[in-house]
Each structure stands twice: as C-alpha cells, then as structure tokens.
C-alpha cells in the first residue's frame, strides 16, 4: 500500500481566544474565539476545502466548536469529551511566568498541574482517542486544543507522555498524523502549519 493510500488524521487546533493572547492556561474554562480567531478559523476552512473525511470529531468546548463551525464542518462533527483540553486545576487562568515566580523549576509536561488532571490521566485519554482513530478506515478531521493535541501526537508515535513537550502548536494550525509504508509505522506527515492564518493576517495588514 502506498503512503498516499493510508489513512490520515488531520488535527486542527482551535482559533485564538483572549486567554491565548495573554498566555493564560485555558483548560476547561469555556471561552469563545476572538474576532481574529474567528477569521483564522475561516481561513483554516479554506485550507481544508475540497478534502473529504470519513469522520469529523470535535471537543465540546466552545472555542473548538466555533472553529469547527467556522471552518465549515459543524454539520458533520461529532463531539467527543475525550478531546477537551488538559484540566489545569489550581493553575487554571494563570500564566507560566506567574507560576514560575513560586516554582522556578516548574515544567508542565514533567510536573503537571496541582488539583488538575494528572499526566497519566490525560495520556490515557490520548490513548483512547488514538485507538478510536485507528479503528476508522479513512481520513479523520479532529478539532481540539493545544496541549491535548501534543499528547495525542506523542502517543500516536508511541512516545512517553513527557515528549508531548516537543510538539508546539499555534492557534488555528493544521497538522497531519499518518503512517509511513504501513500501519505499523505511525508518523507525522505535517506539523503546526499555520500559513493559511499568516497569509490572511498579512492581507489584513496591507489592506
């Protein structure tokens, strides 16, 4: 089987929110997209235009659902509670710089979040999603969140959960998980591609 004939998993991170601008940890706090976030979600939709998917899944949180809707897939999407963002517990709404004033050596993917979802728990969620995705014999589009999608990529590749730290994502970006040669060789086909948002934002600056 050629690489092109193997299923691909398209990962869409939600668009910009106010807390994404300020750098606040946004777990289960249900806040909507900014105006720019909405525009970039539409640009993502144009990027995906013409592609066919056997399934479309979305986090039920509003920022992911809005991104899904504005990209043009709201009528096809099935909500999946396993796709929600990491629950940050006591650090919800805080910035990394503020946390490190109290804990200078703190690292999220190593130390986790007090009062929130453990690294083992979010990794188990990612494993459930990986199993569900591999059971679908076709291309899938997933709308979710930055940290969760990083865990999903790490577990897709059978890497330890801490290696999620390596997979940085920007808002409204597009990534693709897939395989090389056969289904026993999971691979990343594309990662953190946000050129559709950059092109749109540059047009807005020039206009």
N, C-alpha and C positions, 0 to 999 in steps of 0.2 A: 504493500500500500504506500502510495506517495505521501509526502508530508502534507501536501495540499488537501488530500482526501481525509485526513484525520480531523476529528472534532476540535474546535477552538472555543475557548471561553473568553469572551470579551468582558473586561472589567471597567466599569465607569465609576469613578469617584464623583460624589455629589459636587455641585457648584459652590461658589463662595457664600459664606454666611458672615454675619457681623463678628462672630467669635473666631472665625478663621482669620479675619483681618487682624484682630487684636492678639491672636495666638493663644486664646483660652482653650483649655481642654474641653471639648464638646462631646460628651458621651451620649447619655440618654436624654439630655435636655433637648426639647423638641423645638428648635428654632428654624425659621424659614430662610430661603435664599435672599441675598441682596439683589438689587436690580442688575448689577454686573453678573452675579451668579446666575440669574435667570437668562441673561443674554448668552452667557457662555454655555449654558445647558442647551440652548437652541443651536449654537454653533456645533456642539457635540452631535446633536441630531442630524445636522447637515453632513457631518463627517461619516455618520453611520447610514446615511440614506442609500437605499438600494440593497443593503445587506439583509439576508433572510436568517431568522433564528428559529430553532425548534422549541425554545423556551426563553422567556424573559422573566427574571426574578428581581425583586427589589426589597430593600429594607423597608419596613413600615414607617420609619421616621420621616418627618415631613420634608427635610432637605433632600433626602434620596428620592422620595416620591415625586417631589416637584421636578427634580432633574429628569426623572424618567418621563413624566408627563410632557415637559417642555421639549424633550428630545424626540417626542412623537411615539412613545411606546407604552403610554399609560393604559391604553385599552387592551394590551396584550399581557401586561405584567401580573405576576402572582406574588403577593407579599410573603416573605419568609422571615420569621422572627430571628432566625439564626444569623441573619445578615446585619443586625443592628451593630452599632459601634461599641467598642470597649466601654464598660461601665467604670468610670473613674473614681467612684466613691467620694472620699473626703477631698479629693483634688479636682472634682468637677468644677469647671469655671476658672480654675487657676492657670497661670502661665508657668512654663518650665522655669523661667528666670526667677519667678517668685518662690517656687518650690525649692529651688537650689539655694535660696537665702537661708533656709532652715536645714536643708540636706544637700550640702555642696556636691556630694558624690553620687547623688541620685540619678539613676538611669531607668527610664520607664520599662524597656524591654527586659531588663535584668531584675529590677526591684518591684515592679508592679505598682498598684495603687491601693493604699490602705482604705479599708471599708468598701472596696470595689470588687470587680471581677478579677479573679486570680489569673495569672498567665496560663496555668493549667486549664482553667475553665474556658478561656477564650480560644485556646489551642484546640480543645475538644470540640468547640463549636465549629472551628475552621475544618476540623477533620470530618465532621458530619456533612458540611457543605461540599467538601471535596468528594466524598463518597456519593452524594446525590448528583453532583455534576458528572461524575464518571459513569453514572448509570444512564445518562441521557445520550442517546446515539445521534448526536448532531451538535450544531453550534448553539451556544447559550450566551445571552447578554445579562450581566449582573450589575445592578446599581447598588452601591454600598458606600462605605466610609473608609477614610484613610488608614487608620490603624488596623481595622479588621481585614481590609484587603491585603495589607502587608503580611499578616498572619496567614491568610489564605494562600498567598504566593509561596511562602516558606513551606507550608505543609503540602502544597501541590508538588513541590520538589523534594519532599521527604526530608527537609532540613529541620534541625531543632528549632523550637519556637523562638528562641532568642535571636535567631538570624533574620527574623522579620525586621529587625532594626536596619537592615541593609537596603530595604526596598522603599525608598522615599517616593511619595506621591503628592502631586499638586492637585488643586481643585479642578473638577471637570476634565480630568485627564482620562486617557484611554490606554488600557493595557490589554495584552492578549496572552493567555496561558494555552499551551497545547502540548505537542509531542514532537520528538524527532525520530523518524524511522518507524516507530510503532508505539503502542500504548504502554509499553514497559519503560519508555524513555520520556518522562514528563520534562517539559522545557518551557522557557519563557520566549514567546515569539515577538513580543513588543512590550516596552515598559515606559510608563509615565509620559506618554506622548500628548503634549498639550498644544501642539502647533495650531490647531483649529481655534483655540482661545487666543493665542498670541496674535495670529493674523487678524482676528476680529478686533482685538483691542488696539492694534496698530492702525487699523482703518478708522476707528473712532477717534484716535488722537489726531490723525491727519484731516479729518472732516471738519 
